[in-house]
Amino acid sequence: MPNPIIIGIAGGTGSGKSTIANAIQADIKDNITVITQDSYYRSFDKLTLAERDKVNFDHPKSFDNELLINHLNMMKNLLPIEMPIYNYETHLKTKETILKKPSKIIILEGILIFENKKLRDLMDIKIFVDTDADIRIIRRIKRDLKERHRSLESVIEQYEKTVRPMHIEFVEPSKRFADVIIPEGGFNRIAIDMVVTKVRSILTSKK
């Protein structure tokens, strides 16, 4: 098998990155491995839970990008990886991991994957999902209440203190590195079709 194609999908919280990834996977109908940057949060095990609750998880330094880069390079060399599992309630990595095997296409999804040049250089296609802030915050509230068992007050407080400022400082500026900008997230069928056509073209050239 030739070296995998790495597709980076970035965008703000709740922008629809996973929707785009799922749409690409459904259209390509091939073996696709999805890697999430959220799985590579640093484990702040030396801090108390109260101290970990105050960490700015929307800053680039909160991610273990060194490990992520190493894992992507392994997959480019057709080696499997053990992707970390992160517990969002305790802000710690668990002892368990998820085995990820290399495939023809690897999708890397995360809010800050374009902020890091070494990560960008590993990508064959870079997609930025551009969605209005009001839609993104509503989606984040729904997700955090349901999946991460947080209170509405804590979600709003985090959004005001770190999510919005870090989006303005780091996420939004990284849009300039994208090859494709998709407005309206997963509802933009034309943009998704264009990406799928490009991916198929690259796959054909690598045969």
N, CA, C and O of each residue as an XYZ file, in Angstrom:
828
protein
N       0.845     -1.197      0.000
C       0.000      0.000      0.000
C       0.880      1.247      0.000
O       1.836      1.315      0.773
N       0.583      2.246     -0.854
C       1.360      3.489     -0.850
C       1.126      4.272      0.427
O       0.205      3.982      1.190
N       1.970      5.269      0.648
C       1.803      6.093      1.837
C       0.412      6.712      1.875
O      -0.100      7.139      0.840
N      -0.206      6.768      3.049
C      -1.571      7.299      3.158
C      -1.662      8.777      2.805
O      -0.692      9.526      2.921
N      -2.847      9.172      2.375
C      -3.181     10.590      2.224
C      -3.667     11.097      3.571
O      -4.535     10.480      4.188
N      -3.120     12.208      4.030
C      -3.585     12.790      5.295
C      -4.411     14.039      4.990
O      -3.923     14.993      4.384
N      -5.658     14.012      5.418
C      -6.564     15.147      5.254
C      -6.746     15.814      6.609
O      -7.216     15.175      7.551
N      -6.386     17.075      6.721
C      -6.589     17.823      7.955
C      -7.887     18.602      7.893
O      -8.142     19.319      6.925
N      -8.707     18.465      8.921
C      -9.964     19.199      8.995
C      -9.962     20.024     10.273
O     -10.048     19.485     11.376
N      -9.864     21.343     10.110
C      -9.817     22.250     11.258
C     -11.062     23.137     11.270
O     -11.870     23.116     10.341
N     -11.195     23.906     12.332
C     -12.331     24.795     12.480
C     -12.639     24.966     13.950
O     -12.155     24.200     14.783
N     -13.435     25.955     14.273
C     -13.768     26.224     15.663
C     -14.592     25.129     16.295
O     -15.089     24.235     15.611
N     -14.735     25.203     17.603
C     -15.561     24.248     18.326
C     -16.987     24.259     17.786
O     -17.588     25.319     17.613
N     -17.520     23.066     17.521
C     -18.893     22.980     17.030
C     -19.082     23.420     15.598
O     -20.210     23.694     15.187
N     -18.017     23.496     14.826
C     -18.123     23.998     13.452
C     -18.663     22.952     12.476
O     -19.175     23.297     11.412
N     -18.547     21.681     12.840
C     -19.012     20.620     11.944
C     -17.886     19.801     11.343
O     -18.049     19.208     10.277
N     -16.741     19.763     12.021
C     -15.588     19.013     11.509
C     -15.904     17.523     11.367
O     -15.574     16.901     10.356
N     -16.544     16.963     12.389
C     -16.883     15.539     12.342
C     -17.895     15.244     11.243
O     -17.841     14.186     10.618
N     -18.817     16.173     11.005
C     -19.808     15.997      9.939
C     -19.126     15.925      8.584
O     -19.484     15.097      7.746
N     -18.137     16.799      8.365
C     -17.380     16.783      7.113
C     -16.604     15.479      6.982
O     -16.590     14.869      5.913
N     -15.956     15.049      8.064
C     -15.192     13.798      8.037
C     -16.095     12.620      7.688
O     -15.726     11.765      6.883
N     -17.280     12.581      8.298
C     -18.222     11.488      8.025
C     -18.721     11.530      6.583
O     -18.918     10.486      5.960
N     -18.924     12.744      6.050
C     -19.397     12.881      4.672
C     -18.344     12.394      3.683
O     -18.668     11.725      2.702
N     -17.085     12.732      3.945
C     -15.994     12.267      3.079
C     -15.902     10.751      3.128
O     -15.758     10.094      2.097
N     -15.987     10.203      4.332
C     -15.900      8.759      4.501
C     -17.044      8.047      3.774
O     -16.835      7.005      3.153
N     -18.245      8.610      3.852
C     -19.403      7.998      3.206
C     -19.280      8.037      1.685
O     -19.696      7.100      1.002
N     -18.707      9.124      1.151
C     -18.594      9.270     -0.299
C     -17.451      8.443     -0.887
O     -17.592      7.853     -1.958
N     -16.323      8.405     -0.184
C     -15.164      7.669     -0.688
C     -15.418      6.160     -0.621
O     -14.980      5.399     -1.484
N     -16.143      5.748      0.435
C     -16.456      4.325      0.635
C     -15.182      3.481      0.624
O     -15.111      2.442     -0.033
N     -14.198      3.943      1.354
C     -12.932      3.225      1.444
C     -12.536      3.150      2.914
O     -13.171      3.753      3.779
N     -11.485      2.405      3.168
C     -11.003      2.275      4.540
C     -10.331      3.580      4.968
O      -9.268      3.934      4.458
N     -10.956      4.293      5.907
C     -10.454      5.588      6.365
C     -10.211      5.538      7.871
O     -11.061      5.072      8.631
N      -9.053      6.020      8.291
C      -8.720      6.105      9.709
C      -8.874      7.548     10.169
O      -8.333      8.462      9.547
N      -9.609      7.753     11.256
C      -9.825      9.098     11.782
C      -9.032      9.274     13.077
O      -9.155      8.480     14.009
N      -8.223     10.320     13.115
C      -7.439     10.678     14.298
C      -7.955     12.018     14.815
O      -8.087     12.965     14.039
N      -8.245     12.112     16.095
C      -8.762     13.357     16.669
C      -7.705     14.025     17.545
O      -7.100     13.387     18.406
N      -7.494     15.308     17.313
C      -6.531     16.044     18.133
C      -6.957     16.068     19.596
O      -6.106     16.126     20.484
N      -8.251     16.023     19.858
C      -8.744     16.025     21.241
C      -8.209     14.846     22.047
O      -8.118     14.924     23.272
N      -7.857     13.765     21.374
C      -7.315     12.596     22.078
C      -5.894     12.857     22.582
O      -5.367     12.090     23.388
N      -5.284     13.930     22.110
C      -3.885     14.217     22.431
C      -3.716     15.404     23.380
O      -2.675     16.062     23.383
N      -4.754     15.673     24.188
C      -4.567     16.645     25.263
C      -3.497     16.126     26.214
O      -3.385     14.923     26.450
N      -2.717     17.050     26.752
C      -1.730     16.658     27.752
C      -2.452     16.171     29.006
O      -3.553     16.625     29.319
N      -1.823     15.251     29.709
C      -2.393     14.734     30.944
C      -1.825     15.541     32.116
O      -0.650     15.411     32.461
N      -2.664     16.361     32.711
C      -2.205     17.244     33.792
C      -2.324     16.524     35.129
O      -3.022     16.981     36.034
N      -1.629     15.388     35.240
C      -1.771     14.539     36.413
C      -1.091     15.095     37.661
O      -1.359     14.625     38.767
N      -0.222     16.082     37.503
C       0.443     16.661     38.673
C      -0.401     17.754     39.330
O      -0.040     18.271     40.387
N      -1.522     18.101     38.701
C      -2.415     19.116     39.248
C      -3.613     18.458     39.916
O      -4.000     17.344     39.563
N      -4.187     19.149     40.875
C      -5.425     18.664     41.468
C      -6.559     18.848     40.467
O      -6.407     19.574     39.484
N      -7.698     18.195     40.710
C      -8.830     18.328     39.805
C      -9.286     19.785     39.724
O      -9.634     20.277     38.651
N      -9.280     20.467     40.870
C      -9.680     21.883     40.886
C      -8.737     22.714     40.035
O      -9.170     23.635     39.342
N      -7.429     22.390     40.084
C      -6.447     23.122     39.268
C      -6.593     22.767     37.786
O      -6.447     23.628     36.918
N      -6.880     21.502     37.507
C      -7.061     21.086     36.115
C      -8.287     21.751     35.496
O      -8.302     22.043     34.300
N      -9.298     21.985     36.299
C     -10.506     22.649     35.796
C     -10.211     24.057     35.292
O     -10.972     24.603     34.493
N      -9.110     24.648     35.756
C      -8.773     26.023     35.390
C      -7.784     26.103     34.225
O      -7.439     27.198     33.782
N      -7.330     24.958     33.730
C      -6.378     24.939     32.615
C      -7.062     25.439     31.344
O      -8.229     25.140     31.092
N      -6.322     26.199     30.559
C      -6.841     26.691     29.275
C      -6.664     25.605     28.216
O      -5.604     25.496     27.600
N      -7.700     24.808     28.010
C      -7.628     23.688     27.079
C      -7.800     24.117     25.626
O      -7.776     23.277     24.727
N      -7.972     25.402     25.392
C      -8.109     25.901     24.025
C      -6.828     26.565     23.531
O      -6.804     27.146     22.446
N      -5.765     26.478     24.325
C      -4.460     27.014     23.926
C      -3.632     25.912     23.281
O      -3.714     24.762     23.712
N      -2.838     26.226     22.264
C      -2.022     25.193     21.599
C      -1.150     24.375     22.537
O      -0.905     23.199     22.272
N      -0.673     24.971     23.633
C       0.211     24.257     24.548
C      -0.497     23.167     25.346
O       0.157     22.370     26.018
N      -1.822     23.124     25.278
C      -2.546     22.095     26.020
C      -2.516     20.749     25.303
O      -2.938     19.734     25.858
N      -2.012     20.744     24.055
C      -1.957     19.503     23.275
C      -0.545     18.924     23.242
O       0.443     19.656     23.197
N      -0.473     17.597     23.266
C       0.795     16.892     23.117
C       1.030     16.661     21.620
O       0.903     15.544     21.119
N       1.371     17.738     20.931
C       1.551     17.650     19.483
C       2.766     16.808     19.092
O       2.819     16.252     17.995
N       3.730     16.722     19.991
C       4.901     15.895     19.692
C       4.492     14.434     19.497
O       4.937     13.770     18.561
N       3.638     13.950     20.399
C       3.157     12.573     20.276
C       2.285     12.412     19.037
O       2.382     11.411     18.328
N       1.438     13.395     18.781
C       0.562     13.340     17.611
C       1.374     13.293     16.320
O       1.074     12.500     15.426
N       2.394     14.132     16.218
C       3.256     14.146     15.032
C       3.966     12.806     14.864
O       4.064     12.281     13.755
N       4.461     12.259     15.971
C       5.124     10.958     15.923
C       4.175      9.872     15.436
O       4.561      9.018     14.638
N       2.931      9.901     15.918
C       1.947      8.906     15.513
C       1.596      9.039     14.022
O       1.448      8.034     13.327
N       1.467     10.266     13.543
C       1.160     10.462     12.119
C       2.309      9.978     11.236
O       2.082      9.387     10.180
N       3.531     10.231     11.671
C       4.687      9.745     10.906
C       4.728      8.216     10.889
O       5.090      7.615      9.877
N       4.358      7.589     12.001
C       4.288      6.130     12.042
C       3.262      5.611     11.035
O       3.514      4.641     10.320
N       2.101      6.270     10.988
C       1.062      5.824     10.081
C       1.446      6.071      8.625
O       1.074      5.296      7.745
N       2.188      7.147      8.370
C       2.691      7.380      7.020
C       3.629      6.258      6.585
O       3.743      5.943      5.401
N       4.297      5.662      7.575
C       5.195      4.531      7.300
C       4.491      3.200      7.488
O       5.127      2.158      7.644
N       3.148      3.256      7.469
C       2.290      2.066      7.493
C       2.402      1.270      8.785
O       2.270      0.046      8.784
N       2.646      1.972      9.886
C       2.720      1.331     11.193
C       1.478      1.678     12.016
O       1.000      2.810     11.944
N       0.949      0.741     12.789
C      -0.207      1.031     13.632
C       0.194      1.879     14.840
O       1.364      1.921     15.220
N      -0.778      2.543     15.430
C      -0.515      3.360     16.622
C      -1.526      3.013     17.705
O      -2.557      2.394     17.443
N      -1.208      3.426     18.927
C      -2.138      3.321     20.049
C      -2.588      4.751     20.392
O      -1.902      5.469     21.120
N      -3.742      5.147     19.858
C      -4.226      6.505     20.103
C      -4.727      6.639     21.533
O      -5.496      5.795     21.992
N      -4.310      7.680     22.247
C      -4.754      7.850     23.638
C      -6.264      8.036     23.739
O      -6.920      8.464     22.789
N      -6.794      7.708     24.904
C      -8.187      7.994     25.241
C      -8.175      9.022     26.365
O      -7.564      8.807     27.412
N      -8.852     10.133     26.139
C      -8.811     11.240     27.106
C     -10.148     11.328     27.841
O     -11.218     11.257     27.237
N     -10.052     11.485     29.164
C     -11.244     11.634     29.995
C     -11.497     13.122     30.225
O     -10.718     13.789     30.906
N     -12.587     13.641     29.659
C     -12.854     15.078     29.720
C     -13.359     15.523     31.093
O     -13.331     16.714     31.402
N     -13.811     14.595     31.905
C     -14.303     14.957     33.234
C     -13.153     15.110     34.226
O     -13.189     15.979     35.097
N     -12.118     14.251     34.091
C     -10.968     14.327     34.999
C      -9.792     15.080     34.387
O      -8.846     15.425     35.095
N      -9.838     15.342     33.068
C      -8.747     15.993     32.323
C      -7.461     15.181     32.402
O      -6.372     15.729     32.575
N      -7.604     13.870     32.272
C      -6.471     12.967     32.317
C      -6.587     11.927     31.201
O      -7.689     11.567     30.785
N      -5.431     11.449     30.722
C      -5.441     10.320     29.806
C      -5.782      9.058     30.601
O      -5.345      8.897     31.741
N      -6.555      8.175     29.999
C      -6.850      6.910     30.653
C      -5.718      5.925     30.371
O      -4.828      6.200     29.567
N      -5.764      4.782     31.039
C      -4.750      3.763     30.806
C      -5.002      3.015     29.497
O      -4.100      2.390     28.940
N      -6.246      3.091     29.017
C      -6.594      2.413     27.784
C      -6.211      3.261     26.567
O      -6.075      4.481     26.658
N      -6.042      2.592     25.439
C      -5.778      3.269     24.162
C      -6.643      2.611     23.079
O      -7.256      1.568     23.304
N      -6.676      3.242     21.908
C      -7.411      2.681     20.770
C      -6.409      2.349     19.675
O      -5.636      3.208     19.250
N      -6.424      1.099     19.220
C      -5.529      0.689     18.143
C      -6.022      1.287     16.828
O      -7.162      1.065     16.421
N      -5.152      2.045     16.173
C      -5.478      2.631     14.873
C      -4.499      2.088     13.837
O      -3.285      2.255     13.953
N      -5.060      1.436     12.825
C      -4.212      0.877     11.771
C      -4.152      1.829     10.581
O      -5.128      2.523     10.296
N      -3.029      1.870      9.892
C      -2.919      2.755      8.718
C      -3.862      2.325      7.609
O      -4.150      1.138      7.454
N      -4.337      3.281      6.850
C      -5.218      3.010      5.725
C      -4.857      3.961      4.591
O      -3.937      4.768      4.724
N      -5.573      3.869      3.485
C      -5.270      4.729      2.345
C      -5.469      6.202      2.679
O      -4.752      7.068      2.175
N      -6.448      6.475      3.533
C      -6.776      7.859      3.886
C      -6.801      8.003      5.396
O      -7.427      7.205      6.094
N      -6.119      9.020      5.896
C      -6.155      9.343      7.316
C      -6.751     10.743      7.458
O      -6.264     11.693      6.844
N      -7.784     10.866      8.252
C      -8.375     12.175      8.521
C      -7.938     12.621      9.912
O      -8.197     11.940     10.905
N      -7.278     13.761      9.971
C      -6.886     14.370     11.242
C      -7.814     15.547     11.501
O      -7.888     16.478     10.699
N      -8.523     15.500     12.628
C      -9.544     16.504     12.908
C      -9.255     17.194     14.239
O      -8.981     16.530     15.239
N      -9.316     18.538     14.252
C      -9.076     19.259     15.501
C      -9.091     20.764     15.307
O      -8.912     21.257     14.194
N      -9.305     21.488     16.393
C      -9.444     22.950     16.300
C      -8.126     23.632     15.965
O      -8.125     24.687     15.330
N      -6.993     23.045     16.384
C      -5.720     23.763     16.269
C      -4.681     23.009     15.444
O      -3.482     23.224     15.620
N      -5.118     22.142     14.560
C      -4.143     21.356     13.799
C      -3.400     22.184     12.758
O      -2.322     21.783     12.320
N      -3.951     23.337     12.347
C      -3.245     24.191     11.385
C      -2.314     25.179     12.070
O      -1.499     25.816     11.403
N      -2.415     25.318     13.378
C      -1.585     26.270     14.108
C      -0.134     25.794     14.168
O       0.787     26.604     14.273
N       0.063     24.471     14.101
C       1.391     23.877     14.223
C       1.949     23.541     12.839
O       1.363     22.740     12.111
N       3.085     24.153     12.475
C       3.645     23.967     11.131
C       4.044     22.516     10.863
O       3.847     22.019      9.754
N       4.596     21.838     11.852
C       5.015     20.455     11.648
C       3.812     19.564     11.352
O       3.908     18.621     10.567
N       2.680     19.868     11.983
C       1.461     19.126     11.683
C       0.978     19.452     10.268
O       0.612     18.562      9.500
N       0.984     20.746      9.943
C       0.524     21.166      8.610
C       1.322     20.488      7.511
O       0.767     20.068      6.495
N       2.621     20.384      7.718
C       3.490     19.831      6.682
C       3.221     18.347      6.407
O       3.626     17.823      5.368
N       2.548     17.680      7.327
C       2.231     16.268      7.133
C       0.947     16.067      6.327
O       0.647     14.951      5.904
N       0.195     17.141      6.118
C      -1.119     17.020      5.474
C      -1.035     17.203      3.958
O      -0.299     18.050      3.453
N      -1.811     16.385      3.255
C      -1.909     16.513      1.804
C      -3.024     17.483      1.408
O      -2.919     18.183      0.401
N      -4.078     17.515      2.198
C      -5.203     18.428      1.969
C      -5.587     19.050      3.302
O      -5.724     18.353      4.307
N      -5.758     20.363      3.302
C      -6.129     21.075      4.530
C      -7.487     21.763      4.329
O      -7.652     22.599      3.440
N      -8.447     21.390      5.172
C      -9.810     21.908      5.070
C     -10.142     22.687      6.336
O      -9.897     22.216      7.447
N     -10.702     23.879      6.163
C     -11.165     24.661      7.319
C     -12.676     24.781      7.226
O     -13.206     25.232      6.210
N     -13.369     24.377      8.283
C     -14.826     24.443      8.337
C     -15.217     25.759      9.012
O     -14.950     25.970     10.195
N     -15.844     26.624      8.249
C     -16.138     27.993      8.697
C     -17.631     28.123      9.011
O     -18.465     28.162      8.106
N     -17.954     28.191     10.303
C     -19.349     28.220     10.744
C     -19.562     29.391     11.700
O     -18.687     29.704     12.508
N     -20.713     30.030     11.610
C     -21.020     31.191     12.448
C     -20.893     30.859     13.935
O     -21.197     29.747     14.367
N     -20.436     31.849     14.707
C     -20.170     31.646     16.133
C     -21.410     31.250     16.919
O     -21.322     30.432     17.835
N     -22.575     31.820     16.574
C     -23.779     31.496     17.338
C     -24.165     30.029     17.168
O     -24.627     29.396     18.116
N     -23.979     29.494     15.979
C     -24.275     28.074     15.749
C     -23.276     27.201     16.494
O     -23.642     26.176     17.069
N     -22.024     27.609     16.482
C     -20.979     26.821     17.145
C     -21.193     26.738     18.653
O     -21.048     25.665     19.237
N     -21.535     27.853     19.286
C     -21.712     27.831     20.743
C     -22.920     27.001     21.137
O     -22.886     26.310     22.155
N     -23.995     27.056     20.344
C     -25.178     26.237     20.638
C     -24.822     24.754     20.558
O     -25.210     23.965     21.420
N     -24.079     24.385     19.517
C     -23.671     22.981     19.369
C     -22.777     22.548     20.526
O     -22.905     21.432     21.031
N     -21.865     23.436     20.949
C     -20.960     23.088     22.043
C     -21.728     22.895     23.345
O     -21.456     21.957     24.094
N     -22.678     23.770     23.615
C     -23.478     23.640     24.827
C     -24.195     22.297     24.844
O     -24.161     21.579     25.843
N     -24.844     21.963     23.734
C     -25.574     20.688     23.661
C     -24.637     19.502     23.877
O     -24.969     18.564     24.601
N     -23.461     19.550     23.242
C     -22.506     18.449     23.360
C     -21.989     18.300     24.776
O     -21.975     17.195     25.318
N     -21.559     19.412     25.391
C     -20.957     19.339     26.718
C     -21.963     18.950     27.791
O     -21.612     18.270     28.755
N     -23.199     19.373     27.632
C     -24.223     18.987     28.604
C     -24.523     17.494     28.501
O     -24.664     16.815     29.518
N     -24.619     16.982     27.268
C     -25.019     15.590     27.057
C     -23.857     14.619     27.212
O     -23.979     13.610     27.908
N     -22.722     14.919     26.563
C     -21.633     13.950     26.495
C     -20.606     14.106     27.615
O     -19.975     13.127     28.013
N     -20.432     15.317     28.123
C     -19.379     15.554     29.114
C     -19.944     15.908     30.484
O     -19.199     16.225     31.412
N     -21.272     15.851     30.601
C     -21.963     15.985     31.888
C     -21.573     17.254     32.645
O     -21.342     17.232     33.854
N     -21.507     18.335     31.917
C     -21.138     19.615     32.522
C     -22.381     20.469     32.743
O     -23.438     20.227     32.160
N     -22.225     21.469     33.599
C     -23.335     22.386     33.839
C     -23.344     23.474     32.774
O     -22.315     23.773     32.167
N     -24.509     24.060     32.554
C     -24.619     25.138     31.571
C     -23.729     26.309     31.958
O     -23.094     26.926     31.102
N     -23.684     26.612     33.254
C     -22.869     27.745     33.735
C     -21.388     27.531     33.431
O     -20.694     28.463     33.025
N     -20.905     26.301     33.627
C     -19.473     26.043     33.402
C     -19.126     26.120     31.925
O     -18.041     26.577     31.565
N     -20.047     25.671     31.058
C     -19.801     25.728     29.623
C     -19.725     27.175     29.148
O     -18.835     27.540     28.380
N     -20.667     27.996     29.614
C     -20.684     29.409     29.225
C     -19.459     30.137     29.753
O     -18.856     30.945     29.048
N     -19.091     29.843     31.007
C     -17.915     30.486     31.605
C     -16.649     30.153     30.825
O     -15.833     31.034     30.554
N     -16.482     28.867     30.459
C     -15.304     28.468     29.689
C     -15.297     29.126     28.314
O     -14.248     29.540     27.822
N     -16.465     29.219     27.701
C     -16.551     29.846     26.380
C     -16.089     31.299     26.442
O     -15.343     31.759     25.578
N     -16.537     32.013     27.466
C     -16.194     33.433     27.596
C     -14.725     33.639     27.954
O     -14.092     34.580     27.474
N     -14.177     32.750     28.807
C     -12.814     32.946     29.317
C     -11.733     32.436     28.369
O     -10.691     33.072     28.216
N     -11.975     31.295     27.734
C     -10.908     30.707     26.910
C     -11.317     30.368     25.479
O     -10.561     30.641     24.546
N     -12.498     29.779     25.288
C     -12.857     29.282     23.951
C     -12.900     30.419     22.939
O     -12.247     30.354     21.897
N     -13.670     31.462     23.245
C     -13.799     32.575     22.297
C     -12.477     33.326     22.106
O     -12.088     33.572     20.965
N     -11.760     33.704     23.200
C     -10.474     34.402     22.998
C      -9.452     33.586     22.219
O      -8.737     34.131     21.379
N      -9.373     32.275     22.491
C      -8.401     31.437     21.789
C      -8.809     31.209     20.334
O      -7.958     31.058     19.458
N     -10.110     31.186     20.089
C     -10.572     31.084     18.700
C     -10.112     32.302     17.907
O      -9.624     32.181     16.784
N     -10.276     33.465     18.505
C      -9.878     34.710     17.834
C      -8.364     34.771     17.637
O      -7.887     35.217     16.593
N      -7.605     34.318     18.649
C      -6.144     34.434     18.602
C      -5.474     33.360     17.761
O      -4.488     33.634     17.076
N      -6.002     32.132     17.807
C      -5.297     31.024     17.156
C      -6.091     30.317     16.046
O      -5.559     30.072     14.963
N      -7.350     29.994     16.314
C      -8.105     29.178     15.360
C      -8.428     29.958     14.088
O      -8.107     29.515     12.986
N      -9.059     31.109     14.240
C      -9.456     31.906     13.076
C      -8.271     32.285     12.189
O      -8.372     32.165     10.968
N      -7.139     32.743     12.763
C      -5.992     33.070     11.907
C      -5.428     31.871     11.141
O      -4.837     32.041     10.074
N      -5.610     30.653     11.682
C      -5.056     29.471     11.010
C      -5.814     29.131      9.730
O      -5.382     28.285      8.947
N      -6.936     29.792      9.527
C      -7.733     29.563      8.317
C      -6.934     29.869      7.062
O      -7.206     29.301      6.004
N      -5.952     30.759      7.161
C      -5.178     31.164      5.980
C      -4.328     30.017      5.438
O      -3.870     30.079      4.297
N      -4.113     28.977      6.232
C      -3.312     27.843      5.776
C      -4.144     26.796      5.032
O      -3.590     25.835      4.499
N      -5.457     26.972      4.992
C      -6.334     25.962      4.398
C      -6.246     25.967      2.881
O      -6.088     27.018      2.260
N      -6.350     24.787      2.295
C      -6.481     24.660      0.848
C      -7.931     24.901      0.432
O      -8.208     25.446     -0.637
N      -8.845     24.483      1.302
C     -10.276     24.618      1.043
C     -10.960     25.142      2.299
O     -10.728     24.635      3.396
N     -11.802     26.158      2.137
C     -12.616     26.658      3.240
C     -14.069     26.303      2.951
O     -14.613     26.667      1.909
N     -14.683     25.595      3.878
C     -16.067     25.147      3.684
C     -16.993     25.939      4.596
O     -17.027     25.694      5.802
N     -17.745     26.883      4.039
C     -18.754     27.567      4.850
C     -19.961     26.663      5.055
O     -20.231     25.781      4.240
N     -20.678     26.884      6.137
C     -21.903     26.141      6.445
C     -21.652     24.690      6.808
O     -22.590     23.893      6.837
N     -20.409     24.332      7.086
C     -20.106     22.997      7.571
C     -20.577     21.884      6.666
O     -20.410     21.941      5.448
N     -21.178     20.851      7.283
C     -21.582     19.661      6.551
C     -22.747     19.860      5.611
O     -23.119     18.935      4.888
N     -23.338     21.054      5.601
C     -24.463     21.319      4.705
C     -24.009     21.800      3.327
O     -24.829     21.956      2.423
N     -22.700     22.036      3.165
C     -22.181     22.537      1.900
C     -21.804     21.360      1.003
O     -20.647     20.943      0.970
N     -22.770     20.837      0.289
C     -22.589     19.634     -0.510
C     -21.615     19.854     -1.662
O     -20.853     18.954     -2.014
N     -21.639     21.041     -2.248
C     -20.748     21.325     -3.379
C     -19.286     21.249     -2.957
O     -18.465     20.639     -3.643
N     -18.965     21.869     -1.826
C     -17.587     21.850     -1.334
C     -17.139     20.437     -0.993
O     -16.007     20.052     -1.288
N     -18.027     19.662     -0.370
C     -17.688     18.280     -0.023
C     -17.401     17.475     -1.286
O     -16.446     16.699     -1.325
N     -18.226     17.657     -2.321
C     -18.016     16.938     -3.586
C     -16.671     17.303     -4.207
O     -15.996     16.445     -4.776
N     -16.283     18.566     -4.101
C     -14.988     18.998     -4.640
C     -13.837     18.318     -3.906
O     -12.868     17.889     -4.532
N     -13.939     18.219     -2.585
C     -12.897     17.574     -1.787
C     -12.808     16.097     -2.148
O     -11.712     15.569     -2.335
N     -13.942     15.433     -2.245
C     -13.972     14.009     -2.575
C     -13.337     13.759     -3.945
O     -12.593     12.794     -4.118
N     -13.630     14.628     -4.916
C     -13.031     14.501     -6.244
C     -11.510     14.621     -6.174
O     -10.792     13.866     -6.830
N     -11.023     15.570     -5.379
C      -9.579     15.745     -5.220
C      -8.942     14.527     -4.552
O      -7.875     14.075     -4.968
N      -9.595     13.998     -3.522
C      -9.056     12.820     -2.831
C      -8.965     11.642     -3.797
O      -7.961     10.930     -3.813
N     -10.004     11.433     -4.598
C      -9.985     10.333     -5.556
C      -8.873     10.513     -6.586
O      -8.253      9.542     -7.020
N      -8.628     11.765     -6.973
C      -7.559     12.057     -7.931
C      -6.200     11.690     -7.349
O      -5.360     11.118     -8.043
N      -5.980     12.018     -6.072
C      -4.708     11.699     -5.419
C      -4.559     10.187     -5.273
O      -3.478      9.641     -5.494
N      -5.652      9.510     -4.898
C      -5.612      8.055     -4.761
C      -5.220      7.386     -6.079
O      -4.424      6.447     -6.104
N      -5.796      7.892     -7.175
C      -5.510      7.321     -8.499
C      -4.043      7.521     -8.881
O      -3.407      6.633     -9.450
N      -3.520      8.707     -8.554
C      -2.122      9.012     -8.912
C      -1.131      8.184     -8.117
O       0.010      8.007     -8.545
N      -1.553      7.667     -6.948
C      -0.641      6.909     -6.101
C      -0.660      5.411     -6.410
O       0.131      4.648     -5.857
N      -1.565      4.998     -7.296
C      -1.644      3.569     -7.608
C      -0.457      3.121     -8.464
O      -0.362      1.947     -8.821
